[in-house]
């Protein structure tokens, strides 16, 4: 049973051994960065953060007994594929690895991650919000240290809305009315995009009205509850189905070249985004020089009872192949454990910190963003969104679940099925998959 479950959660990357171009352990020759203390314990790290070498250098300058040997082994699934292969072969994994919070269960179920409670994880628990800590925990176990998060807000073209006399929407009813008003005015673009491949984005939209698709605890790894077709999710999806069918929003796949162009050329007046979205948006080429971007809170279903949501987030986990788990845990806890490191992450990499000493600082609250006309977007939008996030439970086969969700949403926008049927079909497919892989449905 256990081996079958391990194979199941490896669907993120059952790729061929040709991708195992990483050797176990670390040596100075394999490091992207410079090792300043050759006699110190070296901890190998895989991570893809922008400007991360500056953070690594800072850590190595301030730690005489432990040094980071950093490699960028690929972003997202490219890295996960290599990690999966290393797990299967029993060697080749780094000591510390950057993982998105949504895949932690997929790797902890394979006994690939160290429970960090033995190495002082709870000593730093108070440095993170309840929601951030929940995302890295399962029962009493802690499988990673939070780094950055994706509390959500709404980035909008003030110039486009002003041109057509459209108020900035604060509720989803107002959002739909704005979409219709923009179309009625003959605008060349649409209000926003609904990407069928949005994955965690789409799940966050469902979660805002209380959808809880999975019940899972690593303490009971063979059991899972699945309810992806609950009524909250159906209601939200029906809302977007109507907007798409009426031509009021686009259905472009996210993060393609065409999508990126439309984000910045005026094709979309609104970009529902995570806190890392401003950095992503500002980094796109061919942006309209005359565009006036501003940020506002994400629209609400019930403004009297606002619900904050999150899209993405990353962590540092210690792998069970770590040569010195205690030294590796020091890296996971401390690499982004100073204000100096976080100022690099914020100013050079556009990360949204989950480490409360910088998250709650005057510096971060009052930071002005030139791309948004000097607006203090953290104070105006993202700090409140972050404080209201209570965490989310992902499945131990989350990538597979997202792939199936993408297929169902694509079928919906193609008119092959309605929102309710799409989610009912998703429920059936995930229940079937879970039972085939040896899980017991709760």
C-alpha positions as a LaTeX table, in Angstrom:
\begin{tabular}{lrrr}
\hline
Residue & $x$ (\AA) & $y$ (\AA) & $z$ (\AA) \\
\hline
Unk1 & 0.00 & 0.00 & 0.00 \\
Unk2 & 2.70 & 2.49 & 1.02 \\
Unk3 & 4.71 & 1.98 & $-2.18$ \\
Unk4 & 1.61 & 2.53 & $-4.27$ \\
Unk5 & 0.91 & 5.80 & $-2.48$ \\
Unk6 & 4.47 & 6.94 & $-2.97$ \\
Unk7 & 4.23 & 6.29 & $-6.68$ \\
Unk8 & 0.93 & 8.12 & $-6.84$ \\
Unk9 & 2.25 & 11.31 & $-5.38$ \\
Unk10 & 5.21 & 11.16 & $-7.70$ \\
Unk11 & 3.07 & 12.14 & $-10.68$ \\
Unk12 & 4.60 & 15.60 & $-10.47$ \\
Unk13 & 7.61 & 14.08 & $-12.10$ \\
Unk14 & 7.95 & 10.47 & $-13.13$ \\
Unk15 & 10.26 & 11.64 & $-15.84$ \\
Unk16 & 13.13 & 9.70 & $-17.25$ \\
Unk17 & 16.50 & 9.34 & $-15.63$ \\
Unk18 & 17.90 & 11.62 & $-18.29$ \\
Unk19 & 16.95 & 14.49 & $-16.01$ \\
Unk20 & 19.23 & 13.38 & $-13.19$ \\
Unk21 & 21.99 & 15.81 & $-14.00$ \\
Unk22 & 22.58 & 16.53 & $-10.32$ \\
Unk23 & 25.03 & 14.78 & $-8.06$ \\
Unk24 & 24.46 & 14.00 & $-4.39$ \\
Unk25 & 25.87 & 16.36 & $-1.82$ \\
Unk26 & 27.67 & 19.57 & $-2.54$ \\
Unk27 & 31.14 & 20.62 & $-3.52$ \\
Unk28 & 32.62 & 24.03 & $-4.11$ \\
Unk29 & 32.91 & 23.20 & $-7.80$ \\
Unk30 & 29.14 & 22.62 & $-8.09$ \\
Unk31 & 28.14 & 25.90 & $-6.42$ \\
Unk32 & 26.81 & 28.84 & $-8.34$ \\
Unk33 & 28.05 & 31.04 & $-5.51$ \\
Unk34 & 31.35 & 31.46 & $-3.74$ \\
Unk35 & 32.08 & 29.48 & $-0.56$ \\
Unk36 & 33.69 & 31.89 & 1.89 \\
Unk37 & 34.55 & 29.37 & 4.63 \\
Unk38 & 35.82 & 26.18 & 2.93 \\
Unk39 & 36.18 & 24.33 & 6.23 \\
Unk40 & 32.60 & 25.00 & 7.31 \\
Unk41 & 29.73 & 22.55 & 6.87 \\
Unk42 & 28.34 & 22.99 & 3.38 \\
Unk43 & 24.61 & 22.75 & 2.76 \\
Unk44 & 23.45 & 22.27 & $-0.82$ \\
Unk45 & 20.37 & 24.29 & $-1.79$ \\
Unk46 & 18.13 & 24.21 & $-4.84$ \\
Unk47 & 16.14 & 27.41 & $-5.38$ \\
Unk48 & 14.99 & 29.61 & $-8.26$ \\
Unk49 & 14.34 & 32.93 & $-6.50$ \\
Unk50 & 15.41 & 35.99 & $-8.49$ \\
Unk51 & 18.46 & 37.73 & $-7.01$ \\
Unk52 & 18.98 & 34.76 & $-4.71$ \\
Unk53 & 22.76 & 34.75 & $-5.07$ \\
Unk54 & 22.86 & 38.04 & $-3.16$ \\
Unk55 & 20.89 & 36.42 & $-0.33$ \\
Unk56 & 23.20 & 33.40 & $-0.36$ \\
Unk57 & 26.28 & 35.62 & $-0.24$ \\
Unk58 & 24.83 & 37.50 & 2.73 \\
Unk59 & 24.18 & 34.23 & 4.58 \\
Unk60 & 27.69 & 32.96 & 3.91 \\
Unk61 & 29.21 & 36.25 & 5.04 \\
Unk62 & 27.38 & 36.03 & 8.37 \\
Unk63 & 27.69 & 32.29 & 9.13 \\
Unk64 & 31.16 & 30.92 & 9.83 \\
Unk65 & 30.07 & 27.37 & 10.69 \\
Unk66 & 27.61 & 26.75 & 7.84 \\
Unk67 & 27.89 & 27.73 & 4.18 \\
Unk68 & 25.30 & 27.50 & 1.40 \\
Unk69 & 26.19 & 25.86 & $-1.90$ \\
Unk70 & 23.43 & 27.04 & $-4.22$ \\
Unk71 & 22.22 & 25.65 & $-7.55$ \\
Unk72 & 19.24 & 26.68 & $-9.64$ \\
Unk73 & 17.94 & 23.24 & $-10.64$ \\
Unk74 & 14.99 & 24.66 & $-12.58$ \\
Unk75 & 11.76 & 26.42 & $-11.77$ \\
Unk76 & 8.62 & 24.72 & $-10.47$ \\
Unk77 & 7.95 & 21.38 & $-12.12$ \\
Unk78 & 11.40 & 21.32 & $-13.73$ \\
Unk79 & 12.93 & 21.24 & $-10.25$ \\
Unk80 & 10.29 & 18.87 & $-8.92$ \\
Unk81 & 11.03 & 16.42 & $-11.72$ \\
Unk82 & 14.69 & 16.30 & $-10.74$ \\
Unk83 & 13.81 & 15.97 & $-7.07$ \\
Unk84 & 11.39 & 13.12 & $-7.83$ \\
Unk85 & 14.07 & 11.29 & $-9.77$ \\
Unk86 & 16.51 & 11.74 & $-6.89$ \\
Unk87 & 13.93 & 10.35 & $-4.47$ \\
Unk88 & 13.42 & 7.26 & $-6.61$ \\
Unk89 & 17.17 & 6.67 & $-7.00$ \\
Unk90 & 17.96 & 7.36 & $-3.36$ \\
Unk91 & 20.58 & 9.98 & $-4.14$ \\
Unk92 & 21.06 & 13.27 & $-5.94$ \\
Unk93 & 18.73 & 15.47 & $-3.88$ \\
Unk94 & 19.98 & 18.68 & $-2.26$ \\
Unk95 & 20.07 & 19.17 & 1.49 \\
Unk96 & 17.56 & 22.05 & 1.30 \\
Unk97 & 15.03 & 22.61 & $-1.46$ \\
Unk98 & 12.68 & 25.41 & $-2.42$ \\
Unk99 & 9.14 & 24.02 & $-2.76$ \\
Unk100 & 5.82 & 25.70 & $-3.34$ \\
Unk101 & 3.52 & 25.07 & $-0.40$ \\
Unk102 & 1.01 & 23.30 & $-2.62$ \\
Unk103 & 3.41 & 20.39 & $-3.29$ \\
Unk104 & 4.67 & 19.78 & 0.24 \\
Unk105 & 2.19 & 16.96 & 0.84 \\
Unk106 & 3.16 & 15.39 & $-2.48$ \\
Unk107 & 6.73 & 15.01 & $-1.23$ \\
Unk108 & 6.20 & 14.47 & 2.50 \\
Unk109 & 4.05 & 11.41 & 1.75 \\
Unk110 & 7.07 & 9.95 & $-0.05$ \\
Unk111 & 9.21 & 10.36 & 3.08 \\
Unk112 & 11.31 & 12.88 & 1.16 \\
Unk113 & 11.09 & 15.73 & 3.67 \\
Unk114 & 12.38 & 16.01 & 7.25 \\
Unk115 & 9.97 & 16.91 & 10.04 \\
Unk116 & 11.64 & 20.08 & 11.27 \\
Unk117 & 10.13 & 20.06 & 14.75 \\
Unk118 & 13.18 & 18.08 & 15.89 \\
Unk119 & 15.41 & 20.88 & 14.61 \\
Unk120 & 13.78 & 23.89 & 16.20 \\
Unk121 & 11.06 & 24.76 & 13.73 \\
Unk122 & 8.68 & 25.74 & 16.50 \\
Unk123 & 11.29 & 28.20 & 17.80 \\
Unk124 & 10.53 & 30.38 & 14.78 \\
Unk125 & 6.79 & 29.65 & 14.51 \\
Unk126 & 5.98 & 33.01 & 16.08 \\
Unk127 & 7.73 & 34.77 & 13.21 \\
Unk128 & 4.94 & 33.71 & 10.82 \\
Unk129 & 1.20 & 34.15 & 10.55 \\
Unk130 & $-1.21$ & 31.36 & 11.42 \\
Unk131 & $-2.09$ & 30.85 & 7.75 \\
Unk132 & 1.53 & 30.73 & 6.60 \\
Unk133 & 2.41 & 28.18 & 9.27 \\
Unk134 & $-0.62$ & 26.02 & 8.51 \\
Unk135 & 0.53 & 25.76 & 4.90 \\
Unk136 & 3.80 & 24.09 & 5.96 \\
Unk137 & 2.37 & 21.89 & 8.71 \\
Unk138 & 0.40 & 18.68 & 8.95 \\
Unk139 & $-0.77$ & 17.77 & 12.43 \\
Unk140 & 2.20 & 18.32 & 14.74 \\
Unk141 & 4.74 & 17.94 & 11.93 \\
Unk142 & 6.38 & 20.90 & 10.20 \\
Unk143 & 7.78 & 20.11 & 6.77 \\
Unk144 & 9.15 & 23.48 & 5.69 \\
Unk145 & 9.82 & 27.07 & 6.68 \\
Unk146 & 7.64 & 29.67 & 4.91 \\
Unk147 & 9.39 & 32.23 & 2.73 \\
Unk148 & 7.11 & 34.27 & 0.47 \\
Unk149 & 3.38 & 34.31 & $-0.12$ \\
Unk150 & 0.72 & 35.36 & $-2.58$ \\
Unk151 & $-2.08$ & 37.26 & $-0.81$ \\
Unk152 & $-4.35$ & 38.48 & $-3.56$ \\
Unk153 & $-5.46$ & 41.88 & $-4.74$ \\
Unk154 & $-6.68$ & 43.61 & $-7.89$ \\
Unk155 & $-4.33$ & 45.52 & $-10.19$ \\
Unk156 & $-6.19$ & 47.78 & $-12.57$ \\
Unk157 & $-5.71$ & 50.31 & $-15.35$ \\
Unk158 & $-7.03$ & 53.50 & $-13.83$ \\
Unk159 & $-6.71$ & 55.27 & $-17.20$ \\
Unk160 & $-8.93$ & 52.71 & $-18.96$ \\
Unk161 & $-11.61$ & 52.70 & $-16.27$ \\
Unk162 & $-11.59$ & 56.51 & $-16.20$ \\
Unk163 & $-11.85$ & 56.72 & $-19.99$ \\
Unk164 & $-15.10$ & 54.73 & $-19.94$ \\
Unk165 & $-16.44$ & 56.14 & $-16.67$ \\
Unk166 & $-16.29$ & 52.82 & $-14.84$ \\
Unk167 & $-15.88$ & 52.81 & $-11.03$ \\
Unk168 & $-13.25$ & 50.55 & $-9.51$ \\
Unk169 & $-15.19$ & 47.40 & $-8.54$ \\
Unk170 & $-15.18$ & 46.38 & $-4.88$ \\
Unk171 & $-17.56$ & 43.41 & $-5.19$ \\
Unk172 & $-17.91$ & 40.65 & $-7.75$ \\
Unk173 & $-21.35$ & 42.00 & $-8.72$ \\
Unk174 & $-19.68$ & 45.35 & $-9.47$ \\
Unk175 & $-16.94$ & 43.49 & $-11.34$ \\
Unk176 & $-19.52$ & 41.87 & $-13.64$ \\
Unk177 & $-21.27$ & 45.22 & $-14.13$ \\
Unk178 & $-17.93$ & 46.83 & $-15.03$ \\
Unk179 & $-17.24$ & 44.08 & $-17.55$ \\
Unk180 & $-20.59$ & 44.68 & $-19.21$ \\
Unk181 & $-20.13$ & 48.46 & $-19.19$ \\
Unk182 & $-16.74$ & 48.16 & $-20.85$ \\
Unk183 & $-18.18$ & 45.98 & $-23.60$ \\
Unk184 & $-21.21$ & 48.25 & $-24.07$ \\
Unk185 & $-18.88$ & 51.23 & $-24.45$ \\
Unk186 & $-17.15$ & 49.54 & $-27.39$ \\
Unk187 & $-13.77$ & 49.22 & $-25.69$ \\
Unk188 & $-11.23$ & 47.26 & $-27.76$ \\
Unk189 & $-10.38$ & 44.98 & $-24.83$ \\
Unk190 & $-12.21$ & 43.19 & $-22.02$ \\
Unk191 & $-12.18$ & 43.72 & $-18.27$ \\
Unk192 & $-10.03$ & 40.72 & $-17.33$ \\
Unk193 & $-8.98$ & 37.18 & $-18.16$ \\
Unk194 & $-10.22$ & 33.88 & $-16.75$ \\
Unk195 & $-7.36$ & 31.45 & $-17.45$ \\
Unk196 & $-8.46$ & 27.84 & $-17.50$ \\
Unk197 & $-4.89$ & 26.88 & $-16.59$ \\
Unk198 & $-4.91$ & 29.16 & $-13.54$ \\
Unk199 & $-4.53$ & 26.19 & $-11.17$ \\
Unk200 & $-3.96$ & 27.71 & $-7.70$ \\
Unk201 & $-5.51$ & 30.97 & $-8.94$ \\
Unk202 & $-8.79$ & 29.25 & $-9.78$ \\
Unk203 & $-8.71$ & 27.31 & $-6.53$ \\
Unk204 & $-8.25$ & 30.56 & $-4.61$ \\
Unk205 & $-11.34$ & 32.03 & $-6.29$ \\
Unk206 & $-13.34$ & 29.01 & $-5.12$ \\
Unk207 & $-11.87$ & 29.22 & $-1.62$ \\
Unk208 & $-13.08$ & 32.79 & $-1.20$ \\
Unk209 & $-16.64$ & 31.53 & $-0.77$ \\
Unk210 & $-15.68$ & 28.62 & 1.45 \\
Unk211 & $-14.79$ & 25.79 & $-0.90$ \\
Unk212 & $-12.68$ & 23.18 & 0.93 \\
Unk213 & $-11.79$ & 20.61 & $-1.72$ \\
Unk214 & $-9.50$ & 18.35 & 0.32 \\
Unk215 & $-9.23$ & 16.95 & 3.82 \\
Unk216 & $-5.80$ & 15.45 & 4.37 \\
Unk217 & $-3.37$ & 14.86 & 7.23 \\
Unk218 & 0.06 & 13.28 & 6.86 \\
Unk219 & $-0.59$ & 11.46 & 10.13 \\
Unk220 & $-3.15$ & 9.38 & 8.17 \\
Unk221 & $-1.43$ & 9.23 & 4.77 \\
Unk222 & $-3.76$ & 6.63 & 3.25 \\
Unk223 & $-6.94$ & 8.64 & 3.87 \\
Unk224 & $-8.24$ & 11.64 & 1.96 \\
Unk225 & $-11.46$ & 13.57 & 1.72 \\
Unk226 & $-12.33$ & 15.00 & $-1.70$ \\
Unk227 & $-15.11$ & 17.50 & $-2.40$ \\
Unk228 & $-14.05$ & 19.60 & $-5.36$ \\
Unk229 & $-17.65$ & 19.94 & $-6.51$ \\
Unk230 & $-19.03$ & 21.62 & $-3.40$ \\
Unk231 & $-21.65$ & 24.31 & $-3.91$ \\
Unk232 & $-19.31$ & 27.27 & $-3.26$ \\
Unk233 & $-17.02$ & 26.16 & $-6.07$ \\
Unk234 & $-19.97$ & 25.58 & $-8.39$ \\
Unk235 & $-21.36$ & 29.05 & $-7.67$ \\
Unk236 & $-18.06$ & 30.78 & $-8.39$ \\
Unk237 & $-17.42$ & 28.78 & $-11.54$ \\
Unk238 & $-20.93$ & 29.49 & $-12.85$ \\
Unk239 & $-20.19$ & 33.21 & $-12.38$ \\
Unk240 & $-17.07$ & 33.00 & $-14.55$ \\
Unk241 & $-18.79$ & 30.69 & $-17.04$ \\
Unk242 & $-21.40$ & 33.37 & $-17.71$ \\
Unk243 & $-18.83$ & 36.16 & $-18.03$ \\
Unk244 & $-16.86$ & 34.09 & $-20.53$ \\
Unk245 & $-19.94$ & 33.01 & $-22.49$ \\
Unk246 & $-21.07$ & 36.65 & $-22.76$ \\
Unk247 & $-17.66$ & 37.72 & $-24.05$ \\
Unk248 & $-17.03$ & 39.90 & $-21.02$ \\
Unk249 & $-13.73$ & 38.28 & $-20.03$ \\
Unk250 & $-11.00$ & 36.52 & $-21.96$ \\
Unk251 & $-10.06$ & 32.87 & $-21.57$ \\
Unk252 & $-6.40$ & 33.12 & $-22.55$ \\
Unk253 & $-4.03$ & 30.62 & $-20.93$ \\
Unk254 & $-2.01$ & 32.37 & $-18.24$ \\
Unk255 & 1.70 & 33.08 & $-18.60$ \\
Unk256 & 1.90 & 32.57 & $-22.35$ \\
Unk257 & 3.51 & 35.17 & $-24.61$ \\
Unk258 & 0.07 & 36.32 & $-25.82$ \\
Unk259 & $-1.24$ & 36.56 & $-22.27$ \\
Unk260 & 1.74 & 38.62 & $-21.16$ \\
Unk261 & 1.26 & 40.98 & $-24.09$ \\
Unk262 & $-2.42$ & 41.44 & $-23.28$ \\
Unk263 & $-1.62$ & 42.20 & $-19.65$ \\
Unk264 & 0.35 & 45.28 & $-20.63$ \\
Unk265 & $-1.13$ & 46.49 & $-23.94$ \\
Unk266 & $-4.58$ & 47.43 & $-22.62$ \\
Unk267 & $-6.39$ & 44.25 & $-23.68$ \\
Unk268 & $-7.22$ & 43.67 & $-20.01$ \\
Unk269 & $-8.22$ & 46.53 & $-17.75$ \\
Unk270 & $-7.91$ & 44.43 & $-14.58$ \\
Unk271 & $-5.43$ & 41.80 & $-13.44$ \\
Unk272 & $-6.52$ & 39.80 & $-10.39$ \\
Unk273 & $-3.12$ & 39.06 & $-8.95$ \\
Unk274 & $-1.08$ & 37.75 & $-6.05$ \\
Unk275 & 1.30 & 40.04 & $-4.20$ \\
Unk276 & 4.07 & 38.88 & $-6.52$ \\
Unk277 & 1.95 & 40.10 & $-9.46$ \\
Unk278 & 3.18 & 43.69 & $-9.36$ \\
Unk279 & 6.74 & 42.47 & $-9.82$ \\
Unk280 & 5.68 & 40.13 & $-12.60$ \\
Unk281 & 3.70 & 42.87 & $-14.31$ \\
Unk282 & 6.45 & 45.45 & $-13.98$ \\
Unk283 & 8.97 & 43.06 & $-15.49$ \\
Unk284 & 7.08 & 42.48 & $-18.73$ \\
Unk285 & 8.48 & 44.07 & $-21.86$ \\
Unk286 & 6.51 & 46.28 & $-24.25$ \\
Unk287 & 4.42 & 47.78 & $-21.48$ \\
Unk288 & 2.24 & 50.72 & $-22.47$ \\
Unk289 & 4.24 & 53.77 & $-21.37$ \\
Unk290 & 1.03 & 55.76 & $-20.85$ \\
Unk291 & $-0.64$ & 53.13 & $-18.69$ \\
Unk292 & $-1.73$ & 54.20 & $-15.21$ \\
Unk293 & $-1.68$ & 51.17 & $-12.91$ \\
Unk294 & $-3.12$ & 51.11 & $-9.41$ \\
Unk295 & $-3.89$ & 48.40 & $-6.84$ \\
Unk296 & $-7.05$ & 47.73 & $-4.82$ \\
Unk297 & $-8.33$ & 44.87 & $-2.64$ \\
Unk298 & $-9.67$ & 41.81 & $-4.38$ \\
Unk299 & $-13.46$ & 42.05 & $-4.96$ \\
Unk300 & $-15.67$ & 40.46 & $-2.33$ \\
Unk301 & $-18.86$ & 38.43 & $-2.50$ \\
Unk302 & $-20.08$ & 39.86 & 0.81 \\
Unk303 & $-18.35$ & 43.17 & 1.59 \\
Unk304 & $-19.65$ & 43.05 & 5.15 \\
Unk305 & $-17.71$ & 39.82 & 5.68 \\
Unk306 & $-14.57$ & 40.06 & 3.56 \\
Unk307 & $-12.59$ & 36.89 & 2.89 \\
Unk308 & $-8.92$ & 37.08 & 1.94 \\
Unk309 & $-7.36$ & 34.54 & $-0.39$ \\
Unk310 & $-3.90$ & 33.45 & $-1.44$ \\
Unk311 & $-2.33$ & 32.41 & $-4.73$ \\
Unk312 & 0.91 & 30.55 & $-4.30$ \\
Unk313 & 3.77 & 30.75 & $-1.89$ \\
Unk314 & 7.14 & 29.12 & $-1.45$ \\
Unk315 & 9.07 & 27.46 & 1.33 \\
Unk316 & 12.40 & 25.91 & 2.23 \\
Unk317 & 12.30 & 22.23 & 3.17 \\
Unk318 & 15.06 & 19.89 & 4.35 \\
Unk319 & 15.25 & 16.66 & 2.36 \\
Unk320 & 15.73 & 13.24 & 3.93 \\
Unk321 & 18.90 & 12.92 & 1.86 \\
Unk322 & 20.49 & 15.82 & 3.77 \\
Unk323 & 23.94 & 14.86 & 5.07 \\
Unk324 & 23.57 & 17.09 & 8.14 \\
Unk325 & 19.88 & 17.80 & 8.84 \\
Unk326 & 20.69 & 20.13 & 11.72 \\
Unk327 & 22.90 & 22.35 & 9.55 \\
Unk328 & 20.32 & 22.16 & 6.75 \\
Unk329 & 17.60 & 23.29 & 9.18 \\
Unk330 & 19.73 & 26.30 & 10.13 \\
Unk331 & 19.79 & 27.30 & 6.46 \\
Unk332 & 16.04 & 26.79 & 6.01 \\
Unk333 & 15.27 & 28.88 & 9.10 \\
Unk334 & 17.84 & 31.63 & 8.70 \\
Unk335 & 18.56 & 32.27 & 5.02 \\
Unk336 & 15.62 & 34.70 & 4.88 \\
Unk337 & 15.77 & 35.44 & 8.59 \\
Unk338 & 17.16 & 38.99 & 8.56 \\
Unk339 & 15.90 & 42.37 & 7.45 \\
Unk340 & 18.93 & 42.76 & 5.19 \\
Unk341 & 18.15 & 39.51 & 3.36 \\
Unk342 & 14.53 & 40.48 & 3.02 \\
Unk343 & 15.29 & 43.90 & 1.59 \\
Unk344 & 17.11 & 42.07 & $-1.21$ \\
Unk345 & 14.11 & 39.78 & $-1.66$ \\
Unk346 & 11.66 & 42.66 & $-1.75$ \\
Unk347 & 13.58 & 45.23 & $-3.76$ \\
Unk348 & 15.44 & 42.92 & $-6.17$ \\
Unk349 & 13.12 & 39.92 & $-6.47$ \\
Unk350 & 9.64 & 41.41 & $-5.78$ \\
Unk351 & 8.92 & 38.77 & $-3.12$ \\
Unk352 & 6.14 & 39.22 & $-0.58$ \\
Unk353 & 7.61 & 38.31 & 2.83 \\
Unk354 & 5.93 & 35.98 & 5.30 \\
Unk355 & 8.57 & 36.68 & 7.97 \\
Unk356 & 6.72 & 38.97 & 10.37 \\
Unk357 & 9.64 & 41.16 & 11.52 \\
Unk358 & 9.87 & 42.60 & 7.98 \\
Unk359 & 6.23 & 42.00 & 7.02 \\
Unk360 & 5.08 & 44.20 & 9.91 \\
Unk361 & 7.84 & 46.79 & 9.57 \\
Unk362 & 7.28 & 50.45 & 8.76 \\
Unk363 & 9.71 & 50.00 & 5.87 \\
Unk364 & 7.55 & 47.41 & 4.13 \\
Unk365 & 4.23 & 49.01 & 4.99 \\
Unk366 & 5.24 & 52.39 & 3.63 \\
Unk367 & 7.20 & 51.22 & 0.60 \\
Unk368 & 6.24 & 53.20 & $-2.51$ \\
Unk369 & 6.09 & 51.50 & $-5.91$ \\
Unk370 & 6.98 & 53.69 & $-8.91$ \\
Unk371 & 5.16 & 51.32 & $-11.32$ \\
Unk372 & 1.96 & 52.18 & $-9.43$ \\
Unk373 & 2.61 & 55.92 & $-9.38$ \\
Unk374 & 4.19 & 55.76 & $-5.95$ \\
Unk375 & 1.21 & 54.00 & $-4.38$ \\
Unk376 & 1.91 & 52.19 & $-1.11$ \\
Unk377 & 0.33 & 48.98 & $-2.34$ \\
Unk378 & 1.34 & 46.91 & 0.70 \\
Unk379 & $-0.45$ & 49.26 & 3.08 \\
Unk380 & $-3.40$ & 49.74 & 0.75 \\
Unk381 & $-3.93$ & 46.13 & $-0.31$ \\
Unk382 & $-1.60$ & 43.26 & 0.41 \\
Unk383 & $-0.90$ & 43.53 & 4.14 \\
Unk384 & $-4.58$ & 43.20 & 4.97 \\
Unk385 & $-4.91$ & 40.35 & 2.49 \\
Unk386 & $-1.99$ & 38.54 & 4.11 \\
Unk387 & $-3.26$ & 39.01 & 7.67 \\
Unk388 & $-6.66$ & 37.60 & 6.76 \\
Unk389 & $-5.36$ & 34.42 & 5.12 \\
Unk390 & $-5.97$ & 31.34 & 7.30 \\
Unk391 & $-4.20$ & 28.65 & 5.29 \\
Unk392 & $-5.28$ & 25.94 & 2.87 \\
Unk393 & $-5.16$ & 22.15 & 2.71 \\
Unk394 & $-3.76$ & 20.65 & $-0.49$ \\
Unk395 & $-3.93$ & 17.06 & $-1.67$ \\
Unk396 & $-0.91$ & 14.73 & $-1.85$ \\
Unk397 & $-1.40$ & 14.65 & $-5.64$ \\
Unk398 & $-2.05$ & 18.35 & $-6.15$ \\
Unk399 & $-0.39$ & 18.67 & $-9.54$ \\
Unk400 & $-2.57$ & 15.87 & $-10.91$ \\
Unk401 & $-5.66$ & 17.53 & $-9.42$ \\
Unk402 & $-4.72$ & 20.83 & $-11.04$ \\
Unk403 & $-4.15$ & 19.17 & $-14.40$ \\
Unk404 & $-7.61$ & 17.62 & $-14.24$ \\
Unk405 & $-9.15$ & 20.93 & $-13.17$ \\
Unk406 & $-7.55$ & 22.62 & $-16.17$ \\
Unk407 & $-9.05$ & 20.04 & $-18.52$ \\
Unk408 & $-12.52$ & 20.50 & $-17.06$ \\
Unk409 & $-12.38$ & 24.30 & $-17.16$ \\
Unk410 & $-11.20$ & 24.22 & $-20.76$ \\
Unk411 & $-14.12$ & 21.96 & $-21.68$ \\
Unk412 & $-16.44$ & 24.41 & $-19.95$ \\
Unk413 & $-15.27$ & 27.52 & $-21.80$ \\
Unk414 & $-15.46$ & 25.55 & $-25.06$ \\
Unk415 & $-19.15$ & 24.99 & $-24.36$ \\
Unk416 & $-18.83$ & 21.23 & $-23.95$ \\
Unk417 & $-20.29$ & 21.23 & $-20.43$ \\
Unk418 & $-21.54$ & 23.70 & $-17.85$ \\
Unk419 & $-19.81$ & 24.67 & $-14.60$ \\
Unk420 & $-21.72$ & 22.18 & $-12.47$ \\
Unk421 & $-20.99$ & 19.27 & $-14.79$ \\
Unk422 & $-17.32$ & 20.23 & $-15.06$ \\
Unk423 & $-16.85$ & 20.05 & $-11.31$ \\
Unk424 & $-18.94$ & 16.89 & $-10.96$ \\
Unk425 & $-16.74$ & 15.25 & $-13.59$ \\
Unk426 & $-13.65$ & 16.48 & $-11.75$ \\
Unk427 & $-14.94$ & 14.91 & $-8.55$ \\
Unk428 & $-15.43$ & 11.56 & $-10.26$ \\
Unk429 & $-12.00$ & 11.59 & $-11.88$ \\
Unk430 & $-10.18$ & 12.48 & $-8.64$ \\
Unk431 & $-12.06$ & 9.90 & $-6.58$ \\
Unk432 & $-11.23$ & 7.27 & $-9.18$ \\
Unk433 & $-7.58$ & 8.28 & $-9.25$ \\
Unk434 & $-7.29$ & 8.33 & $-5.45$ \\
Unk435 & $-8.77$ & 4.86 & $-5.02$ \\
Unk436 & $-6.64$ & 3.44 & $-7.83$ \\
Unk437 & $-3.55$ & 4.72 & $-6.04$ \\
Unk438 & $-4.51$ & 3.13 & $-2.74$ \\
Unk439 & $-6.15$ & 5.97 & $-0.84$ \\
Unk440 & $-9.26$ & 5.45 & 1.24 \\
Unk441 & $-11.91$ & 8.10 & 0.67 \\
Unk442 & $-13.28$ & 9.74 & 3.80 \\
\hline
\end{tabular}
